[in-house]
Amino acid sequence: MITAIVLIKTSVDRIPEIAESIAALDCVSEVFSVTGTYDLIAMVRVTRHDDLADVIPGKISKIPGVQGTDTHVAFRTYSQHDLEAAFAIGLDS
């Protein structure tokens, strides 16, 4: 499995709709709204490198309101548990 972390710049007034459209794609496992330079982060998981071209420029970049992407391909996953914990910070009361 190939994992790509896609940083996405969007039209700020359409973040929820854009996030939902991206999340609806089969190969997208999570979409996070974030602070900073980018508005969304999508976790894309595919079986072949060629599939990244179909998903990122072929689908994500074509969603109305997506202004640009910056893609990082993961080499190795060290711990799924640690990754989930890092993204869950602040959610427990």
N, C-alpha and C positions, 0 to 999 in steps of 0.2 A: 504494500500500500504506500502510495506517495502522498505526503501531506504538504500542502502549500498554505502559508499564512498570507492572506491578501489584505493589504491596507487600502482602504477605499475612501476617496474624497467625493462628497456628494453635495447636492443642493441642500443647504441646511434646513430649509422649510419642508423638505420631503423625506427626511431621514427615516421615520417609521415605515412609510410605504416602500421605500427602496430596500430597507432591511428585510421586510417581509417578502419582497420579490426575490431577493437573493437567497433567503432561507428556504424558499420553496424549491430551489434547484436540487435535484437528486444528489449531487456530489458535495453539497454544502452541509456540513454537520452542525455548525454553530455560526451565528452572526452576533457580534457584540457592538453596541454603540459605545464610543470611547471619547475621552477628552484628548486634546492635542492637535497635531497637524492634520490627522485623518479623522473622519467621522465614524467609520465602521471598520471592523476587522472580521473577515470571514475565514473560517477554517474549511479548506477544500481538500477532499480526499478522493483520489483517483487510483486506478490500477496501472496506468501507463503514463509516461511523461507526455506523450502526444495528446492525451486527454486534457491536459492543462490548457492547451491552445483552444480546444473546443469550449472549455468552461470559462476561462478568464476573458480573453478578448472576444470570444465567440458568443458568450451569454452575459456575464456580469457587466462588462463594459458597454454592452448595448442596452442595458436597462435605462430607461429615461431618468435623468437626474444624476447618473453616475458621471462624475467629471474626470476621474482618473484613478488608476490603481498602481500599487507598488507590491510586487509579489516576492515572497521569500520561500524557497523550497527547503523543507526540513531534511537534514541528513539522518538524524537519529532521534528516537523518542527515548528518554531516559526513564520516565515514570509517568504513567497515565494518572495515577493518584495525585502526584505533585502538581500536574498541570490543572486538574480539576479544582484542587484546593486553591491554587493561585487565582483562578478566575472567580472563585466563590467568596473571596475576601469581602467581608462587610455584609453578606447576605443573611447571616445568622443573627438573631436578636438576643 
